[in-house]
């Protein structure tokens, strides 16, 4: 079974600081994808960043970047120059083909608060 | 504007009532999903569909049922609501083919008294 673990239930930093959210996963699959999703309070879940397991280069999207360590099965998210609008629940998610199906497996989430 | 919609956003209902949660998307996506999420908790897949007339159960057992008669529409039905069904239900869709981003609706927060 595929599992995703986020060991930090809550984090809080000051505006403009850099913060790193941790995620580890367990799988026997060789071809898979990893995602970070953001769920702001009372708003829709949106994709922050994605990483294909076959790519060695870490994905980057503006202030968001990942540290993908395939051997360690680790996929952390770094948010640079944090902003008040980054306050949200962040979910790490894993996707592979399960018997032909494409399903997301989510971690427990990290509640991130950016303080002014 | 291409999007994914869910109605109602909030629903409070008594035990034993039949309810249908609506989900529609205007992106032409073949794949659609229903997730159940307790407040502040992870999402669990309860149903998914690869296209018209295709429905499958997800990883979390659910007493709900789904149908997919039209590509854009993926409603979820509870025949007899119970307090244990109180949760948030999120609908998502994804384009077929290679792995892509799943787009999520705003969710329906269901409370069964």
Interface residues (C-beta under 8 A of the other chain):
Chain A: X33 X35 X37 X43 X44 X45 X46 X47 X50 X52 X89 X91 X95 X101 X102 X103 X104 X105 X106 X107 X108 X109 X111
Chain B: X31 X33 X40 X41 X42 X43 X44 X45 X48 X56 X58 X59 X90 X92 X94 X99 X101 X102 X104 X105 X106 X107
